[in-house]
């Protein structure tokens, strides 16, 4: 997929996630953030194949977290996004899924 096509899809996910967060729907915000980050990583993987990284956003995020060649802040953002949350979507980690997703998107889609 072309960058000109993926960018608007990612922005729509992030916008939906930001709206959900403002409305108090943390679960939807997190889902949208994960999807946006996953799209950016999937786009990057088209030209930088990494066998074994999986086939969906959660697997991509876990792989980014463990990839030592990426900047630590990107790896940390991937870890926070991939972390399990409680049933009420609270996390023991500092949590801004939209900001974490934006960091990942900006890294993989410069």
Buried (B, 14 or more C-beta within 10 A) or exposed (E): EEEEEBBEBBEEBBEBBBBBBEEEBBEBBBBBBBBBBBBBBBBBBEEEEEEEBBEEBEBBBBBBBEEEEBEEEBBBBBBBBBBEBEEEBEBEEEBBBBBBBBBBBEBBBE
